[in-house]
Amino acid sequence: MVKPAPDDRSPSRRARDEQLAAEPEMSIPHVPPDAVPVAVEAHLARLRPRPVAVSGVVENGVVRPLDPSVKLREHARVIIVASEVPHRQS
C-alpha cells in the first residue's frame, strides 16, 4: 500500500483549498438545443492567430529570422526552427 505524502501546504494555502472544496459545483452552461457543435481548434483559432514557424536564431532573447523578407508583428507568436548548418549573411 502506498503511503500518502505529507501535507506540506502552508496554513493559508490549506484554508484556501478547503474554501474552494466547500463551494457548490457550478451548473452546466445553458446551450440551445439547436446549437451546432464546434471543434476546439475552430474556437481557439478565433481567439489568437496561429504561430508562425520560420528558420532563425534566438540571440539574447531576440528572435532573428534567417530570411530577411520575413516581417513579424511586435507580439507575434513565433516558432523558431534551428537550421542544421549555421547560416551567416554577409
Secondary structure, 3 states (H helix, E strand, C coil): CCCCCCCCCCHHHHHHHHHHHHCCCCCCCCCCCCCCCCCHHHHHHHHCCCCEEEEEEEECCEEEECCCCCCCCCCCCEEEECCCCCCCCC
